[in-house]
Amino acid sequence: MPSKYDTNQLDPDFPEKAKAAAAAQETAEAGGATRPFANSANYEQETREFAAGDFGAYQAPQGAYAPAFYAAAAPAAVEDTRKRRVDKVGLPENIVTAVPYVPWYFGLVAGIILLILLPKSEAKSRFHAAQGVAAHLGILLVSSLLGIVGQVANMARPANGIFMLVTTIMLFVFVYKAWRGRPIHIEFIEGLTDWFEEKVTPDLFNKK
């Protein structure tokens, strides 16, 4: 009866069979001759340098032709805002986007007119018109508050003058940037800008 220390409890003769198989394998390896690899001469060829044509051929994916040297991709054509005409207005886009920022309330009136005329498809022009209107109304509100305070405190009048000077310069900067086609985003009036852009549309006066 096999004990628990046997290698294989199901076959009591397994250790003897394993020893005999190992001895037979050692005998076969000792008496066998080493065979050389077939066609070993093919792997001893001299290494040659790739030519330019060979390099291009190896770049081709699975037989398809691929040039060895690739030309750089041309930059995407950008539409010139000075040449594009805005629908319903007929003026160049850079002028239409710059007019709503003109100081002294001229831009306020122009921005409202543009929002009424421009269709939804002119998203860029409508955005600048709405943002110009919102900027003018914000400046007008702050200036009015400083004027009211100025009737009580003497320091408010110089502050109002400085505020109007700074905002006028700021609006001229916006005019220049819009005319050059550069992005303008006034974050603190973003909500008011979105409201004007959504509510003041060409259909505003057509609703019954």
Secondary structure, 3 states (H helix, E strand, C coil): CCCCCCCCCCCCCHHHHHHHHHHHHHHHHHHCCCCCCCCHHHHHCCCCCCCHHHHHHHHCHHHCCCCCCCCCCCCCCCCCCCCCECCCCCCEHHHHHHHHHCCCCHHHHHHHHHHHHCCCCCHHHHHHHHHHHHHHHHHHHHHHHHHHHHCCCCCHHHHHHHHHHHHHHHHHHHHHHHHCCCCCCCHHHHHHHHHHHHHCCCCCCCCC
